[in-house]
Amino acid sequence: MQKIKSISLALLPILGVLVIGVAIYAFFQSTPALIFVFFLVLVSLLLSMGIYKRSMRKSKEKVKVVETDLPEIENDLIYIDPNNFEANFSKEKGLLYLAGEKVVDQEVTLTQVVYDKLTDDLKMSFSSGIKVIAKGMQNIGVGDQQVCLFYFDHMLIKVGKRSRSFTMHKKELYEVLEEEESHVIFTHKIPPLVFHW
């Protein structure tokens, strides 16, 4: 079914250019008009191939839609770099959310933050054996009752012996499951990781 839908979408530019090309050649029966119509046909073929590839790629992508019960994100967040966050974090007790869903159901305490400049790793340790390791962190939003991690290259979350791995591409969050990536869709107004107390 997806293949038929992709082919029909890809045929639309070709059919449109075919109608326009016949109309142009009917009014201007000359070699320059024919060359222009030929150019339009080539452009429509390239456009059709791009549409077909894009629609087929979207059909293969695994998507996980997340509903959230996350409290509203504070408007007056202060953005700091990971080095300043390591130096100035406070041990607060609150809930940890990943892509809008709770990591664990009980409250946890932020116990340790370590930033390694050499490997660009930010390691956050919480009570209950929860560890968050983020590579390629750029900015961290800190508010009165929240800490928000916005953009990172790779993130690993360990809860006891279980671990989950995530990557971000163009502000889109992907969960890595063995060798496959699953696109995680959540409200893009919220950051991927939020610690709220």
C-alpha positions as CSV (number, residue, x, y, z in Angstrom):
1,M,0.0,0.0,0.0
2,Q,2.8,2.4,0.9
3,K,4.6,1.7,-2.4
4,I,1.4,2.5,-4.4
5,K,1.0,5.7,-2.4
6,S,4.6,6.7,-3.0
7,I,4.4,6.0,-6.8
8,S,1.2,8.0,-7.1
9,L,2.8,10.9,-5.3
10,A,5.9,10.7,-7.5
11,L,3.7,10.7,-10.7
12,L,2.0,14.0,-9.8
13,P,5.0,16.3,-10.9
14,I,5.5,14.3,-14.1
15,L,1.8,14.6,-15.0
16,G,1.7,18.3,-14.1
17,V,4.8,19.0,-16.3
18,L,3.3,16.9,-19.1
19,V,0.1,19.0,-19.2
20,I,2.1,22.3,-19.0
21,G,4.6,21.0,-21.7
22,V,1.8,20.2,-24.1
23,A,0.2,23.6,-23.5
24,I,3.5,25.4,-24.1
25,Y,4.3,23.5,-27.2
26,A,0.8,24.0,-28.6
27,F,1.1,27.8,-28.3
28,F,4.8,28.1,-29.2
29,Q,5.8,25.5,-31.8
30,S,9.5,26.2,-31.9
31,T,12.8,24.5,-31.0
32,P,13.4,26.8,-27.9
33,A,10.0,25.8,-26.6
34,L,10.7,22.1,-27.1
35,I,14.1,22.5,-25.3
36,F,12.3,24.3,-22.4
37,V,9.7,21.5,-22.2
38,F,12.5,18.9,-22.3
39,F,14.2,20.7,-19.4
40,L,10.9,20.8,-17.4
41,V,10.5,17.0,-17.9
42,L,14.0,16.3,-16.6
43,V,13.4,18.5,-13.6
44,S,10.1,16.8,-12.9
45,L,11.8,13.4,-13.1
46,L,14.4,14.4,-10.5
47,L,11.6,15.8,-8.3
48,S,9.6,12.6,-8.6
49,M,12.6,10.4,-7.7
50,G,13.2,12.6,-4.6
51,I,9.5,12.4,-3.6
52,Y,9.5,8.6,-4.0
53,K,12.6,8.1,-2.0
54,R,11.5,10.4,0.8
55,S,8.1,8.8,1.2
56,M,9.6,5.3,1.1
57,R,12.2,6.2,3.7
58,K,9.4,7.6,6.1
59,S,7.5,4.3,5.8
60,K,10.6,2.3,6.9
61,E,11.3,4.5,9.9
62,K,10.1,3.0,13.2
63,V,8.2,5.6,15.2
64,K,7.4,5.7,18.9
65,V,4.9,8.3,19.9
66,V,5.2,9.5,23.6
67,E,2.4,11.0,25.6
68,T,3.7,13.2,28.4
69,D,2.6,14.2,31.9
70,L,5.6,16.5,32.3
71,P,5.0,19.8,34.2
72,E,5.3,22.9,32.1
73,I,8.8,24.0,31.2
74,E,9.8,27.2,32.9
75,N,10.1,30.3,30.6
76,D,13.0,31.9,32.4
77,L,15.6,29.2,32.1
78,I,19.2,30.3,32.3
79,Y,21.5,28.5,29.7
80,I,24.9,27.4,31.0
81,D,27.6,25.2,29.7
82,P,28.3,21.8,31.2
83,N,31.5,23.0,33.0
84,N,29.5,25.6,34.9
85,F,26.7,23.1,35.6
86,E,29.3,20.8,37.2
87,A,30.6,23.5,39.4
88,N,27.3,24.9,40.5
89,F,24.7,22.0,40.7
90,S,22.7,21.5,43.8
91,K,21.5,18.2,45.2
92,E,17.8,18.4,44.6
93,K,15.1,15.7,44.9
94,G,12.6,15.4,42.1
95,L,11.3,13.5,39.1
96,L,13.4,12.6,36.0
97,Y,11.7,12.7,32.6
98,L,13.0,11.4,29.3
99,A,11.1,12.5,26.2
100,G,8.2,13.4,28.4
101,E,7.9,10.1,30.2
102,K,9.1,9.3,33.7
103,V,12.4,7.3,33.9
104,V,11.3,5.9,37.2
105,D,8.0,6.5,39.1
106,Q,9.6,7.6,42.4
107,E,11.5,10.8,43.2
108,V,15.3,10.7,42.9
109,T,18.1,12.9,44.1
110,L,20.7,14.4,41.9
111,T,23.9,13.3,43.7
112,Q,26.8,14.0,41.4
113,V,27.7,15.8,38.2
114,V,31.0,15.2,36.4
115,Y,32.0,16.9,33.1
116,D,35.0,15.6,31.2
117,K,36.2,18.2,28.8
118,L,38.5,15.8,27.0
119,T,35.8,13.3,26.0
120,D,33.0,15.9,26.1
121,D,31.0,13.6,28.5
122,L,28.5,14.9,31.0
123,K,27.8,12.3,33.7
124,M,24.9,12.8,36.1
125,S,24.3,10.4,38.9
126,F,21.0,10.1,40.8
127,S,19.8,8.0,43.7
128,S,18.2,4.6,42.9
129,G,21.2,3.8,40.7
130,I,20.3,6.1,37.8
131,K,23.1,7.4,35.7
132,V,22.8,9.7,32.7
133,I,25.8,10.0,30.3
134,A,25.5,12.7,27.6
135,K,28.1,13.2,24.9
136,G,28.3,16.5,22.9
137,M,26.2,18.6,25.3
138,Q,26.0,22.2,24.2
139,N,23.8,24.0,26.7
140,I,21.9,23.1,29.8
141,G,18.8,25.0,30.8
142,V,18.6,25.7,34.6
143,G,15.5,27.2,36.2
144,D,14.1,27.6,39.7
145,Q,12.7,24.0,39.7
146,Q,14.1,22.4,36.6
147,V,17.3,21.3,34.8
148,C,16.8,20.6,31.1
149,L,19.2,19.0,28.7
150,F,18.3,20.2,25.2
151,Y,20.7,19.0,22.5
152,F,23.3,16.2,22.6
153,D,25.0,13.8,20.2
154,H,24.5,10.6,22.2
155,M,22.9,9.9,25.6
156,L,23.0,6.7,27.7
157,I,20.6,6.3,30.6
158,K,21.2,3.5,33.1
159,V,18.6,2.4,35.6
160,G,20.2,-0.4,37.6
161,K,21.3,-3.0,35.1
162,R,19.0,-1.8,32.3
163,S,20.2,0.9,29.9
164,R,18.7,2.9,27.0
165,S,20.7,4.7,24.3
166,F,19.6,7.8,22.4
167,T,20.9,10.0,19.6
168,M,19.8,13.3,18.2
169,H,19.8,14.4,14.6
170,K,18.4,17.9,13.6
171,K,16.5,18.3,16.9
172,E,14.9,14.8,16.4
173,L,15.3,12.2,19.1
174,Y,16.1,8.6,18.2
175,E,16.3,5.6,20.5
176,V,19.0,3.1,19.5
177,L,17.8,-0.5,19.9
178,E,20.7,-2.8,19.1
179,E,21.5,-1.8,15.5
180,E,18.2,-0.1,14.7
181,E,17.1,3.4,15.4
182,S,13.5,4.2,16.4
183,H,12.3,7.7,16.0
184,V,10.8,9.1,19.2
185,I,8.1,11.7,18.6
186,F,7.2,14.0,21.5
187,T,6.3,17.7,21.8
188,H,9.3,19.6,20.4
189,K,8.7,22.5,22.8
190,I,10.0,20.3,25.6
191,P,13.6,19.2,26.0
192,P,14.5,15.5,25.7
193,L,15.7,15.2,29.3
194,V,14.1,17.2,32.2
195,F,14.8,16.9,36.0
196,H,12.0,18.6,37.8
197,W,11.7,19.2,41.6
